[in-house]
Amino acid sequence: MPEKKKKIIIGASIAIIVLLLVILIVIISNNNKNKTAENTEILENADLSQLIDGDNIETISYETEKTEEEISTKYITGRNTYEVKANVQAGETEGKMIYVRGAQNLNIYKVEYTLNKYKDTTTQVQNIMQEFETLCQGYMGITDEEYTETEQLYGESTEIFERPVEESIYYEERLYSKTYKSEENTYDINFYRKDNQIICEFVKIL
């Protein structure tokens, strides 16, 4: 076979292979987009008031799935931990609803706040804590029911002097928890750090 003809055949073969690869990439990309769209469609919006007080997760109006979602270390979780497959709203705040069943029965609303590295860290943490606690108190009916409050900062300080709570949470990565108790209900409000985020939890203890 003449050399010129060989080059033409090789060139044509390469062009066909490239074309097939491009087509394959386009197909895979479209499939991934479709899967993402399907997953997005699954997530409904739910209001926290529909979920925070439920004692039987089988009767709630939203699908749940087993999860290994991290929660406060003060709790015993085991394997019976479930997450609601919905975007759970508390006003304008969006978070996750987690149910723990077993040694402890907990309904946990978890919200993650990412800090702005260009703003004062302590002030940001302080504002997050105040806003989240006010939000939770609205769902607790704090104005209608008598609660006793206790607080605890878990873990050991790395300093010889006492830090403000906000600094202990961020710089020492300690867990800060407030417990509200009435004759009928018990709630925890927890704050801790994970990476550059402040994790807030509103917990109904059943």
PyMOL commands that place a pseudoatom at each C-alpha (Angstrom):
pseudoatom trace, name=CA, resn=MET, resi=1, chain=A, elem=C, hetatm=0, pos=[0.000, 0.000, 0.000]
pseudoatom trace, name=CA, resn=PRO, resi=2, chain=A, elem=C, hetatm=0, pos=[1.407, 3.429, -0.931]
pseudoatom trace, name=CA, resn=GLU, resi=3, chain=A, elem=C, hetatm=0, pos=[2.718, 5.494, 1.975]
pseudoatom trace, name=CA, resn=LYS, resi=4, chain=A, elem=C, hetatm=0, pos=[0.367, 8.371, 1.168]
pseudoatom trace, name=CA, resn=LYS, resi=5, chain=A, elem=C, hetatm=0, pos=[-2.683, 6.103, 1.322]
pseudoatom trace, name=CA, resn=LYS, resi=6, chain=A, elem=C, hetatm=0, pos=[-1.509, 4.668, 4.669]
pseudoatom trace, name=CA, resn=LYS, resi=7, chain=A, elem=C, hetatm=0, pos=[-1.301, 8.188, 6.138]
pseudoatom trace, name=CA, resn=ILE, resi=8, chain=A, elem=C, hetatm=0, pos=[-4.814, 8.993, 4.913]
pseudoatom trace, name=CA, resn=ILE, resi=9, chain=A, elem=C, hetatm=0, pos=[-6.215, 5.806, 6.488]
pseudoatom trace, name=CA, resn=ILE, resi=10, chain=A, elem=C, hetatm=0, pos=[-4.402, 6.433, 9.803]
pseudoatom trace, name=CA, resn=GLY, resi=11, chain=A, elem=C, hetatm=0, pos=[-5.575, 10.043, 9.855]
pseudoatom trace, name=CA, resn=ALA, resi=12, chain=A, elem=C, hetatm=0, pos=[-9.163, 9.021, 9.153]
pseudoatom trace, name=CA, resn=SER, resi=13, chain=A, elem=C, hetatm=0, pos=[-9.003, 6.361, 11.881]
pseudoatom trace, name=CA, resn=ILE, resi=14, chain=A, elem=C, hetatm=0, pos=[-7.720, 8.862, 14.429]
pseudoatom trace, name=CA, resn=ALA, resi=15, chain=A, elem=C, hetatm=0, pos=[-10.452, 11.333, 13.457]
pseudoatom trace, name=CA, resn=ILE, resi=16, chain=A, elem=C, hetatm=0, pos=[-13.139, 8.657, 13.910]
pseudoatom trace, name=CA, resn=ILE, resi=17, chain=A, elem=C, hetatm=0, pos=[-11.748, 7.646, 17.324]
pseudoatom trace, name=CA, resn=VAL, resi=18, chain=A, elem=C, hetatm=0, pos=[-11.676, 11.291, 18.486]
pseudoatom trace, name=CA, resn=LEU, resi=19, chain=A, elem=C, hetatm=0, pos=[-15.240, 11.795, 17.261]
pseudoatom trace, name=CA, resn=LEU, resi=20, chain=A, elem=C, hetatm=0, pos=[-16.416, 8.687, 19.117]
pseudoatom trace, name=CA, resn=LEU, resi=21, chain=A, elem=C, hetatm=0, pos=[-14.695, 9.862, 22.303]
pseudoatom trace, name=CA, resn=VAL, resi=22, chain=A, elem=C, hetatm=0, pos=[-16.362, 13.272, 22.035]
pseudoatom trace, name=CA, resn=ILE, resi=23, chain=A, elem=C, hetatm=0, pos=[-19.772, 11.631, 21.563]
pseudoatom trace, name=CA, resn=LEU, resi=24, chain=A, elem=C, hetatm=0, pos=[-19.129, 9.357, 24.579]
pseudoatom trace, name=CA, resn=ILE, resi=25, chain=A, elem=C, hetatm=0, pos=[-18.140, 12.316, 26.768]
pseudoatom trace, name=CA, resn=VAL, resi=26, chain=A, elem=C, hetatm=0, pos=[-21.264, 14.230, 25.758]
pseudoatom trace, name=CA, resn=ILE, resi=27, chain=A, elem=C, hetatm=0, pos=[-23.486, 11.223, 26.575]
pseudoatom trace, name=CA, resn=ILE, resi=28, chain=A, elem=C, hetatm=0, pos=[-21.858, 10.702, 30.003]
pseudoatom trace, name=CA, resn=SER, resi=29, chain=A, elem=C, hetatm=0, pos=[-22.118, 14.418, 30.779]
pseudoatom trace, name=CA, resn=ASN, resi=30, chain=A, elem=C, hetatm=0, pos=[-25.818, 14.485, 29.903]
pseudoatom trace, name=CA, resn=ASN, resi=31, chain=A, elem=C, hetatm=0, pos=[-26.480, 11.396, 32.035]
pseudoatom trace, name=CA, resn=ASN, resi=32, chain=A, elem=C, hetatm=0, pos=[-24.759, 13.014, 35.026]
pseudoatom trace, name=CA, resn=LYS, resi=33, chain=A, elem=C, hetatm=0, pos=[-26.798, 16.185, 34.570]
pseudoatom trace, name=CA, resn=ASN, resi=34, chain=A, elem=C, hetatm=0, pos=[-29.991, 14.165, 34.433]
pseudoatom trace, name=CA, resn=LYS, resi=35, chain=A, elem=C, hetatm=0, pos=[-29.039, 12.280, 37.617]
pseudoatom trace, name=CA, resn=THR, resi=36, chain=A, elem=C, hetatm=0, pos=[-28.272, 15.568, 39.390]
pseudoatom trace, name=CA, resn=ALA, resi=37, chain=A, elem=C, hetatm=0, pos=[-31.610, 16.980, 38.285]
pseudoatom trace, name=CA, resn=GLU, resi=38, chain=A, elem=C, hetatm=0, pos=[-33.395, 13.854, 39.527]
pseudoatom trace, name=CA, resn=ASN, resi=39, chain=A, elem=C, hetatm=0, pos=[-31.660, 14.073, 42.906]
pseudoatom trace, name=CA, resn=THR, resi=40, chain=A, elem=C, hetatm=0, pos=[-32.556, 17.749, 43.207]
pseudoatom trace, name=CA, resn=GLU, resi=41, chain=A, elem=C, hetatm=0, pos=[-36.201, 17.008, 42.451]
pseudoatom trace, name=CA, resn=ILE, resi=42, chain=A, elem=C, hetatm=0, pos=[-36.338, 14.463, 45.296]
pseudoatom trace, name=CA, resn=LEU, resi=43, chain=A, elem=C, hetatm=0, pos=[-35.581, 17.104, 47.932]
pseudoatom trace, name=CA, resn=GLU, resi=44, chain=A, elem=C, hetatm=0, pos=[-38.764, 18.861, 49.016]
pseudoatom trace, name=CA, resn=ASN, resi=45, chain=A, elem=C, hetatm=0, pos=[-39.015, 21.823, 51.343]
pseudoatom trace, name=CA, resn=ALA, resi=46, chain=A, elem=C, hetatm=0, pos=[-40.275, 21.057, 54.848]
pseudoatom trace, name=CA, resn=ASP, resi=47, chain=A, elem=C, hetatm=0, pos=[-40.960, 23.340, 57.792]
pseudoatom trace, name=CA, resn=LEU, resi=48, chain=A, elem=C, hetatm=0, pos=[-39.190, 22.577, 61.054]
pseudoatom trace, name=CA, resn=SER, resi=49, chain=A, elem=C, hetatm=0, pos=[-42.480, 22.771, 62.959]
pseudoatom trace, name=CA, resn=GLN, resi=50, chain=A, elem=C, hetatm=0, pos=[-43.649, 19.649, 61.102]
pseudoatom trace, name=CA, resn=LEU, resi=51, chain=A, elem=C, hetatm=0, pos=[-40.639, 17.604, 62.212]
pseudoatom trace, name=CA, resn=ILE, resi=52, chain=A, elem=C, hetatm=0, pos=[-39.081, 18.727, 65.483]
pseudoatom trace, name=CA, resn=ASP, resi=53, chain=A, elem=C, hetatm=0, pos=[-41.652, 17.166, 67.835]
pseudoatom trace, name=CA, resn=GLY, resi=54, chain=A, elem=C, hetatm=0, pos=[-42.339, 13.853, 66.048]
pseudoatom trace, name=CA, resn=ASP, resi=55, chain=A, elem=C, hetatm=0, pos=[-41.761, 10.748, 68.140]
pseudoatom trace, name=CA, resn=ASN, resi=56, chain=A, elem=C, hetatm=0, pos=[-42.557, 8.154, 65.437]
pseudoatom trace, name=CA, resn=ILE, resi=57, chain=A, elem=C, hetatm=0, pos=[-40.522, 8.725, 62.282]
pseudoatom trace, name=CA, resn=GLU, resi=58, chain=A, elem=C, hetatm=0, pos=[-42.701, 6.281, 60.358]
pseudoatom trace, name=CA, resn=THR, resi=59, chain=A, elem=C, hetatm=0, pos=[-45.640, 8.669, 60.558]
pseudoatom trace, name=CA, resn=ILE, resi=60, chain=A, elem=C, hetatm=0, pos=[-43.950, 11.827, 59.303]
pseudoatom trace, name=CA, resn=SER, resi=61, chain=A, elem=C, hetatm=0, pos=[-44.840, 13.095, 55.836]
pseudoatom trace, name=CA, resn=TYR, resi=62, chain=A, elem=C, hetatm=0, pos=[-41.297, 12.899, 54.439]
pseudoatom trace, name=CA, resn=GLU, resi=63, chain=A, elem=C, hetatm=0, pos=[-39.017, 10.064, 53.431]
pseudoatom trace, name=CA, resn=THR, resi=64, chain=A, elem=C, hetatm=0, pos=[-36.027, 9.267, 55.647]
pseudoatom trace, name=CA, resn=GLU, resi=65, chain=A, elem=C, hetatm=0, pos=[-32.819, 7.347, 55.062]
pseudoatom trace, name=CA, resn=LYS, resi=66, chain=A, elem=C, hetatm=0, pos=[-30.136, 5.926, 57.337]
pseudoatom trace, name=CA, resn=THR, resi=67, chain=A, elem=C, hetatm=0, pos=[-27.231, 8.295, 57.783]
pseudoatom trace, name=CA, resn=GLU, resi=68, chain=A, elem=C, hetatm=0, pos=[-23.826, 8.590, 59.417]
pseudoatom trace, name=CA, resn=GLU, resi=69, chain=A, elem=C, hetatm=0, pos=[-24.202, 12.365, 59.716]
pseudoatom trace, name=CA, resn=GLU, resi=70, chain=A, elem=C, hetatm=0, pos=[-21.981, 13.715, 62.492]
pseudoatom trace, name=CA, resn=ILE, resi=71, chain=A, elem=C, hetatm=0, pos=[-23.743, 15.178, 65.519]
pseudoatom trace, name=CA, resn=SER, resi=72, chain=A, elem=C, hetatm=0, pos=[-22.623, 16.411, 68.942]
pseudoatom trace, name=CA, resn=THR, resi=73, chain=A, elem=C, hetatm=0, pos=[-20.279, 14.063, 70.746]
pseudoatom trace, name=CA, resn=LYS, resi=74, chain=A, elem=C, hetatm=0, pos=[-22.364, 14.356, 73.936]
pseudoatom trace, name=CA, resn=TYR, resi=75, chain=A, elem=C, hetatm=0, pos=[-24.930, 11.948, 72.474]
pseudoatom trace, name=CA, resn=ILE, resi=76, chain=A, elem=C, hetatm=0, pos=[-24.946, 8.172, 72.029]
pseudoatom trace, name=CA, resn=THR, resi=77, chain=A, elem=C, hetatm=0, pos=[-25.987, 7.457, 68.439]
pseudoatom trace, name=CA, resn=GLY, resi=78, chain=A, elem=C, hetatm=0, pos=[-25.452, 3.843, 67.353]
pseudoatom trace, name=CA, resn=ARG, resi=79, chain=A, elem=C, hetatm=0, pos=[-26.773, 2.699, 63.992]
pseudoatom trace, name=CA, resn=ASN, resi=80, chain=A, elem=C, hetatm=0, pos=[-30.360, 3.890, 64.233]
pseudoatom trace, name=CA, resn=THR, resi=81, chain=A, elem=C, hetatm=0, pos=[-29.784, 7.379, 62.886]
pseudoatom trace, name=CA, resn=TYR, resi=82, chain=A, elem=C, hetatm=0, pos=[-31.967, 8.736, 60.088]
pseudoatom trace, name=CA, resn=GLU, resi=83, chain=A, elem=C, hetatm=0, pos=[-32.051, 11.898, 57.997]
pseudoatom trace, name=CA, resn=VAL, resi=84, chain=A, elem=C, hetatm=0, pos=[-35.143, 13.431, 56.441]
pseudoatom trace, name=CA, resn=LYS, resi=85, chain=A, elem=C, hetatm=0, pos=[-34.789, 13.701, 52.663]
pseudoatom trace, name=CA, resn=ALA, resi=86, chain=A, elem=C, hetatm=0, pos=[-35.935, 17.310, 52.510]
pseudoatom trace, name=CA, resn=ASN, resi=87, chain=A, elem=C, hetatm=0, pos=[-34.597, 20.838, 52.849]
pseudoatom trace, name=CA, resn=VAL, resi=88, chain=A, elem=C, hetatm=0, pos=[-35.817, 21.742, 56.330]
pseudoatom trace, name=CA, resn=GLN, resi=89, chain=A, elem=C, hetatm=0, pos=[-36.636, 25.415, 56.784]
pseudoatom trace, name=CA, resn=ALA, resi=90, chain=A, elem=C, hetatm=0, pos=[-36.859, 27.402, 59.992]
pseudoatom trace, name=CA, resn=GLY, resi=91, chain=A, elem=C, hetatm=0, pos=[-37.851, 30.816, 58.746]
pseudoatom trace, name=CA, resn=GLU, resi=92, chain=A, elem=C, hetatm=0, pos=[-35.128, 31.708, 56.241]
pseudoatom trace, name=CA, resn=THR, resi=93, chain=A, elem=C, hetatm=0, pos=[-32.666, 29.227, 57.757]
pseudoatom trace, name=CA, resn=GLU, resi=94, chain=A, elem=C, hetatm=0, pos=[-32.135, 25.925, 55.971]
pseudoatom trace, name=CA, resn=GLY, resi=95, chain=A, elem=C, hetatm=0, pos=[-30.805, 22.800, 57.636]
pseudoatom trace, name=CA, resn=LYS, resi=96, chain=A, elem=C, hetatm=0, pos=[-31.085, 19.038, 58.098]
pseudoatom trace, name=CA, resn=MET, resi=97, chain=A, elem=C, hetatm=0, pos=[-33.456, 17.025, 60.252]
pseudoatom trace, name=CA, resn=ILE, resi=98, chain=A, elem=C, hetatm=0, pos=[-31.868, 14.018, 61.935]
pseudoatom trace, name=CA, resn=TYR, resi=99, chain=A, elem=C, hetatm=0, pos=[-33.597, 11.410, 64.093]
pseudoatom trace, name=CA, resn=VAL, resi=100, chain=A, elem=C, hetatm=0, pos=[-31.665, 9.240, 66.551]
pseudoatom trace, name=CA, resn=ARG, resi=101, chain=A, elem=C, hetatm=0, pos=[-33.426, 6.218, 67.992]
pseudoatom trace, name=CA, resn=GLY, resi=102, chain=A, elem=C, hetatm=0, pos=[-32.031, 3.687, 70.449]
pseudoatom trace, name=CA, resn=ALA, resi=103, chain=A, elem=C, hetatm=0, pos=[-30.120, 4.371, 73.666]
pseudoatom trace, name=CA, resn=GLN, resi=104, chain=A, elem=C, hetatm=0, pos=[-31.229, 7.982, 73.265]
pseudoatom trace, name=CA, resn=ASN, resi=105, chain=A, elem=C, hetatm=0, pos=[-34.187, 9.285, 71.288]
pseudoatom trace, name=CA, resn=LEU, resi=106, chain=A, elem=C, hetatm=0, pos=[-33.375, 12.634, 69.722]
pseudoatom trace, name=CA, resn=ASN, resi=107, chain=A, elem=C, hetatm=0, pos=[-34.850, 14.917, 67.077]
pseudoatom trace, name=CA, resn=ILE, resi=108, chain=A, elem=C, hetatm=0, pos=[-32.023, 17.115, 65.819]
pseudoatom trace, name=CA, resn=TYR, resi=109, chain=A, elem=C, hetatm=0, pos=[-32.231, 20.145, 63.547]
pseudoatom trace, name=CA, resn=LYS, resi=110, chain=A, elem=C, hetatm=0, pos=[-28.699, 20.773, 62.294]
pseudoatom trace, name=CA, resn=VAL, resi=111, chain=A, elem=C, hetatm=0, pos=[-27.517, 23.953, 60.560]
pseudoatom trace, name=CA, resn=GLU, resi=112, chain=A, elem=C, hetatm=0, pos=[-24.019, 24.702, 59.255]
pseudoatom trace, name=CA, resn=TYR, resi=113, chain=A, elem=C, hetatm=0, pos=[-22.720, 28.266, 59.047]
pseudoatom trace, name=CA, resn=THR, resi=114, chain=A, elem=C, hetatm=0, pos=[-19.573, 29.026, 57.030]
pseudoatom trace, name=CA, resn=LEU, resi=115, chain=A, elem=C, hetatm=0, pos=[-17.486, 31.861, 58.447]
pseudoatom trace, name=CA, resn=ASN, resi=116, chain=A, elem=C, hetatm=0, pos=[-16.191, 34.756, 56.360]
pseudoatom trace, name=CA, resn=LYS, resi=117, chain=A, elem=C, hetatm=0, pos=[-12.398, 34.765, 56.688]
pseudoatom trace, name=CA, resn=TYR, resi=118, chain=A, elem=C, hetatm=0, pos=[-12.299, 38.525, 56.112]
pseudoatom trace, name=CA, resn=LYS, resi=119, chain=A, elem=C, hetatm=0, pos=[-14.487, 39.325, 59.138]
pseudoatom trace, name=CA, resn=ASP, resi=120, chain=A, elem=C, hetatm=0, pos=[-13.824, 39.090, 62.862]
pseudoatom trace, name=CA, resn=THR, resi=121, chain=A, elem=C, hetatm=0, pos=[-14.249, 35.448, 63.867]
pseudoatom trace, name=CA, resn=THR, resi=122, chain=A, elem=C, hetatm=0, pos=[-15.419, 35.988, 67.454]
pseudoatom trace, name=CA, resn=THR, resi=123, chain=A, elem=C, hetatm=0, pos=[-18.081, 38.485, 66.403]
pseudoatom trace, name=CA, resn=GLN, resi=124, chain=A, elem=C, hetatm=0, pos=[-19.361, 36.135, 63.698]
pseudoatom trace, name=CA, resn=VAL, resi=125, chain=A, elem=C, hetatm=0, pos=[-19.619, 33.216, 66.121]
pseudoatom trace, name=CA, resn=GLN, resi=126, chain=A, elem=C, hetatm=0, pos=[-21.368, 35.405, 68.680]
pseudoatom trace, name=CA, resn=ASN, resi=127, chain=A, elem=C, hetatm=0, pos=[-23.930, 36.608, 66.117]
pseudoatom trace, name=CA, resn=ILE, resi=128, chain=A, elem=C, hetatm=0, pos=[-24.577, 33.066, 64.859]
pseudoatom trace, name=CA, resn=MET, resi=129, chain=A, elem=C, hetatm=0, pos=[-25.181, 31.820, 68.408]
pseudoatom trace, name=CA, resn=GLN, resi=130, chain=A, elem=C, hetatm=0, pos=[-27.557, 34.646, 69.270]
pseudoatom trace, name=CA, resn=GLU, resi=131, chain=A, elem=C, hetatm=0, pos=[-29.565, 34.304, 66.053]
pseudoatom trace, name=CA, resn=PHE, resi=132, chain=A, elem=C, hetatm=0, pos=[-29.810, 30.528, 66.272]
pseudoatom trace, name=CA, resn=GLU, resi=133, chain=A, elem=C, hetatm=0, pos=[-30.818, 30.511, 69.930]
pseudoatom trace, name=CA, resn=THR, resi=134, chain=A, elem=C, hetatm=0, pos=[-33.531, 33.110, 69.266]
pseudoatom trace, name=CA, resn=LEU, resi=135, chain=A, elem=C, hetatm=0, pos=[-34.755, 30.994, 66.345]
pseudoatom trace, name=CA, resn=CYS, resi=136, chain=A, elem=C, hetatm=0, pos=[-34.945, 27.858, 68.523]
pseudoatom trace, name=CA, resn=GLN, resi=137, chain=A, elem=C, hetatm=0, pos=[-36.725, 29.650, 71.346]
pseudoatom trace, name=CA, resn=GLY, resi=138, chain=A, elem=C, hetatm=0, pos=[-39.515, 30.528, 68.925]
pseudoatom trace, name=CA, resn=TYR, resi=139, chain=A, elem=C, hetatm=0, pos=[-40.126, 26.842, 68.216]
pseudoatom trace, name=CA, resn=MET, resi=140, chain=A, elem=C, hetatm=0, pos=[-39.883, 25.932, 71.906]
pseudoatom trace, name=CA, resn=GLY, resi=141, chain=A, elem=C, hetatm=0, pos=[-42.657, 28.340, 72.842]
pseudoatom trace, name=CA, resn=ILE, resi=142, chain=A, elem=C, hetatm=0, pos=[-40.295, 29.908, 75.333]
pseudoatom trace, name=CA, resn=THR, resi=143, chain=A, elem=C, hetatm=0, pos=[-42.705, 32.769, 76.030]
pseudoatom trace, name=CA, resn=ASP, resi=144, chain=A, elem=C, hetatm=0, pos=[-45.576, 30.416, 76.896]
pseudoatom trace, name=CA, resn=GLU, resi=145, chain=A, elem=C, hetatm=0, pos=[-43.796, 27.851, 79.050]
pseudoatom trace, name=CA, resn=GLU, resi=146, chain=A, elem=C, hetatm=0, pos=[-41.507, 28.008, 82.051]
pseudoatom trace, name=CA, resn=TYR, resi=147, chain=A, elem=C, hetatm=0, pos=[-38.022, 26.632, 81.339]
pseudoatom trace, name=CA, resn=THR, resi=148, chain=A, elem=C, hetatm=0, pos=[-34.945, 26.231, 83.509]
pseudoatom trace, name=CA, resn=GLU, resi=149, chain=A, elem=C, hetatm=0, pos=[-31.640, 26.805, 81.715]
pseudoatom trace, name=CA, resn=THR, resi=150, chain=A, elem=C, hetatm=0, pos=[-28.284, 25.129, 82.269]
pseudoatom trace, name=CA, resn=GLU, resi=151, chain=A, elem=C, hetatm=0, pos=[-25.134, 25.352, 80.194]
pseudoatom trace, name=CA, resn=GLN, resi=152, chain=A, elem=C, hetatm=0, pos=[-21.958, 23.340, 79.806]
pseudoatom trace, name=CA, resn=LEU, resi=153, chain=A, elem=C, hetatm=0, pos=[-18.713, 23.768, 77.899]
pseudoatom trace, name=CA, resn=TYR, resi=154, chain=A, elem=C, hetatm=0, pos=[-17.261, 20.337, 77.102]
pseudoatom trace, name=CA, resn=GLY, resi=155, chain=A, elem=C, hetatm=0, pos=[-13.551, 19.577, 76.798]
pseudoatom trace, name=CA, resn=GLU, resi=156, chain=A, elem=C, hetatm=0, pos=[-10.471, 21.053, 78.444]
pseudoatom trace, name=CA, resn=SER, resi=157, chain=A, elem=C, hetatm=0, pos=[-9.166, 24.546, 77.842]
pseudoatom trace, name=CA, resn=THR, resi=158, chain=A, elem=C, hetatm=0, pos=[-5.774, 24.875, 76.183]
pseudoatom trace, name=CA, resn=GLU, resi=159, chain=A, elem=C, hetatm=0, pos=[-5.121, 28.180, 77.961]
pseudoatom trace, name=CA, resn=ILE, resi=160, chain=A, elem=C, hetatm=0, pos=[-4.369, 29.087, 81.566]
pseudoatom trace, name=CA, resn=PHE, resi=161, chain=A, elem=C, hetatm=0, pos=[-6.882, 31.956, 81.341]
pseudoatom trace, name=CA, resn=GLU, resi=162, chain=A, elem=C, hetatm=0, pos=[-10.611, 31.717, 80.702]
pseudoatom trace, name=CA, resn=ARG, resi=163, chain=A, elem=C, hetatm=0, pos=[-11.675, 32.406, 77.125]
pseudoatom trace, name=CA, resn=PRO, resi=164, chain=A, elem=C, hetatm=0, pos=[-15.067, 33.751, 76.059]
pseudoatom trace, name=CA, resn=VAL, resi=165, chain=A, elem=C, hetatm=0, pos=[-17.402, 30.934, 74.979]
pseudoatom trace, name=CA, resn=GLU, resi=166, chain=A, elem=C, hetatm=0, pos=[-17.227, 32.008, 71.321]
pseudoatom trace, name=CA, resn=GLU, resi=167, chain=A, elem=C, hetatm=0, pos=[-13.419, 31.683, 71.323]
pseudoatom trace, name=CA, resn=SER, resi=168, chain=A, elem=C, hetatm=0, pos=[-13.531, 28.336, 73.117]
pseudoatom trace, name=CA, resn=ILE, resi=169, chain=A, elem=C, hetatm=0, pos=[-15.846, 26.996, 70.421]
pseudoatom trace, name=CA, resn=TYR, resi=170, chain=A, elem=C, hetatm=0, pos=[-13.752, 28.224, 67.513]
pseudoatom trace, name=CA, resn=TYR, resi=171, chain=A, elem=C, hetatm=0, pos=[-10.125, 28.240, 68.671]
pseudoatom trace, name=CA, resn=GLU, resi=172, chain=A, elem=C, hetatm=0, pos=[-10.256, 25.314, 71.098]
pseudoatom trace, name=CA, resn=GLU, resi=173, chain=A, elem=C, hetatm=0, pos=[-12.923, 23.365, 69.172]
pseudoatom trace, name=CA, resn=ARG, resi=174, chain=A, elem=C, hetatm=0, pos=[-14.977, 22.755, 72.312]
pseudoatom trace, name=CA, resn=LEU, resi=175, chain=A, elem=C, hetatm=0, pos=[-18.662, 21.889, 72.404]
pseudoatom trace, name=CA, resn=TYR, resi=176, chain=A, elem=C, hetatm=0, pos=[-20.963, 24.389, 74.088]
pseudoatom trace, name=CA, resn=SER, resi=177, chain=A, elem=C, hetatm=0, pos=[-24.442, 23.207, 75.047]
pseudoatom trace, name=CA, resn=LYS, resi=178, chain=A, elem=C, hetatm=0, pos=[-27.459, 24.888, 76.652]
pseudoatom trace, name=CA, resn=THR, resi=179, chain=A, elem=C, hetatm=0, pos=[-30.296, 22.771, 78.026]
pseudoatom trace, name=CA, resn=TYR, resi=180, chain=A, elem=C, hetatm=0, pos=[-33.845, 24.044, 78.471]
pseudoatom trace, name=CA, resn=LYS, resi=181, chain=A, elem=C, hetatm=0, pos=[-36.179, 22.009, 80.695]
pseudoatom trace, name=CA, resn=SER, resi=182, chain=A, elem=C, hetatm=0, pos=[-39.843, 22.406, 81.505]
pseudoatom trace, name=CA, resn=GLU, resi=183, chain=A, elem=C, hetatm=0, pos=[-42.344, 20.019, 83.078]
pseudoatom trace, name=CA, resn=GLU, resi=184, chain=A, elem=C, hetatm=0, pos=[-43.160, 18.591, 79.651]
pseudoatom trace, name=CA, resn=ASN, resi=185, chain=A, elem=C, hetatm=0, pos=[-40.171, 19.177, 77.370]
pseudoatom trace, name=CA, resn=THR, resi=186, chain=A, elem=C, hetatm=0, pos=[-36.384, 19.095, 77.234]
pseudoatom trace, name=CA, resn=TYR, resi=187, chain=A, elem=C, hetatm=0, pos=[-34.336, 20.776, 74.516]
pseudoatom trace, name=CA, resn=ASP, resi=188, chain=A, elem=C, hetatm=0, pos=[-30.626, 21.228, 73.871]
pseudoatom trace, name=CA, resn=ILE, resi=189, chain=A, elem=C, hetatm=0, pos=[-29.034, 23.951, 71.778]
pseudoatom trace, name=CA, resn=ASN, resi=190, chain=A, elem=C, hetatm=0, pos=[-25.483, 22.997, 70.783]
pseudoatom trace, name=CA, resn=PHE, resi=191, chain=A, elem=C, hetatm=0, pos=[-22.619, 24.823, 69.104]
pseudoatom trace, name=CA, resn=TYR, resi=192, chain=A, elem=C, hetatm=0, pos=[-19.304, 23.423, 67.886]
pseudoatom trace, name=CA, resn=ARG, resi=193, chain=A, elem=C, hetatm=0, pos=[-16.775, 23.890, 65.111]
pseudoatom trace, name=CA, resn=LYS, resi=194, chain=A, elem=C, hetatm=0, pos=[-16.014, 21.709, 62.120]
pseudoatom trace, name=CA, resn=ASP, resi=195, chain=A, elem=C, hetatm=0, pos=[-13.339, 22.994, 59.709]
pseudoatom trace, name=CA, resn=ASN, resi=196, chain=A, elem=C, hetatm=0, pos=[-14.302, 26.623, 58.962]
pseudoatom trace, name=CA, resn=GLN, resi=197, chain=A, elem=C, hetatm=0, pos=[-17.923, 26.120, 59.933]
pseudoatom trace, name=CA, resn=ILE, resi=198, chain=A, elem=C, hetatm=0, pos=[-19.928, 26.612, 63.089]
pseudoatom trace, name=CA, resn=ILE, resi=199, chain=A, elem=C, hetatm=0, pos=[-22.399, 23.771, 63.557]
pseudoatom trace, name=CA, resn=CYS, resi=200, chain=A, elem=C, hetatm=0, pos=[-25.622, 24.582, 65.387]
pseudoatom trace, name=CA, resn=GLU, resi=201, chain=A, elem=C, hetatm=0, pos=[-28.060, 21.961, 66.653]
pseudoatom trace, name=CA, resn=PHE, resi=202, chain=A, elem=C, hetatm=0, pos=[-31.557, 22.319, 68.029]
pseudoatom trace, name=CA, resn=VAL, resi=203, chain=A, elem=C, hetatm=0, pos=[-32.372, 19.061, 69.808]
pseudoatom trace, name=CA, resn=LYS, resi=204, chain=A, elem=C, hetatm=0, pos=[-35.673, 17.792, 71.162]
pseudoatom trace, name=CA, resn=ILE, resi=205, chain=A, elem=C, hetatm=0, pos=[-34.956, 15.057, 73.712]
pseudoatom trace, name=CA, resn=LEU, resi=206, chain=A, elem=C, hetatm=0, pos=[-37.789, 12.530, 73.794]
for i in range(1, 206): cmd.bond("trace and resi %d" % i, "trace and resi %d" % (i + 1))
show_as sticks, trace
zoom trace
